[in-house]
Amino acid sequence: MRFAQTWGIAVCLLAGGSSMACLAQSPDFPLSPETAKTLAAIEQARRTPADARAARRLNIKGDSAYRKGDYAAAFTAFANSYPNDPNAYAYIMAGDANWRASVQYHQRAAGKSGRDPHACVMDNSHFAADLADDLARHYAVGLALAKREKDKSFLRSNVYRRARESASCLDALAREYQAMPPSACVDLTKLRQCLGPPLLGAP
């Protein structure tokens, strides 16, 4: 990393920014060992036009499920496109869909069980670690790939902009819960706020 980039990140950190938020603002997104390993594998893989077409079909399938609010199916479709032709859009949408599906699941489970609406529906036993891991596996890879792809139009898209904002917010949320005991109740309102409105509107 060049000195100017390192200095800019250092200033941001000293100003109180999180590592993920500061590095997301830099020309290069933060590369955890997991993220770096994934990117290295992507660069070494050879893909054919048929692979690219398969990935596009899966992304379209993911978009359709996402717009219907079936976030679990959307996550599966986007994640399944990775082996065919890893692309920034699929990684970012998978990260977003995964946590929307989680929120959706816990809200529905609470409704079916007839629980007190104020009762805890998700504890912190795995939340902080799962969130940090997903950020490295999905958002971080997607945002890094976006800067490496030949077509730069995605960098100017609303999906890319919103994903950067969500990643920074989710990173701060993960760090907040890392400091809490496993029994702590996860505030789903905060999680929903980080995700914001769905990235894709109705067709």
Sequence and secondary structure as in RCSB ss.txt:
>XXXX:A:sequence
MRFAQTWGIAVCLLAGGSSMACLAQSPDFPLSPETAKTLAAIEQARRTPADARAARRLNIKGDSAYRKGDYAAAF
TAFANSYPNDPNAYAYIMAGDANWRASVQYHQRAAGKSGRDPHACVMDNSHFAADLADDLARHYAVGLALAKREK
DKSFLRSNVYRRARESASCLDALAREYQAMPPSACVDLTKLRQCLGPPLLGAP
>XXXX:A:secstr
  HHHHHHHHHHHHTT  HHHHHHTSSS    HHHHHHHHHHHH    HHHHHHHHHHHHHHHHHHHTT HHHHH
HHHHHHTTT   HHHHHHHHHHHHHHHHHHHHHHHHHHT  TTS S BSSSHHHHHHHHIIIIIHHHHHHHHHSS
 GGGGGSHHHHHHHHHHHHHHHHHHHHHTS TTSB  HHHHHHHH S SS   
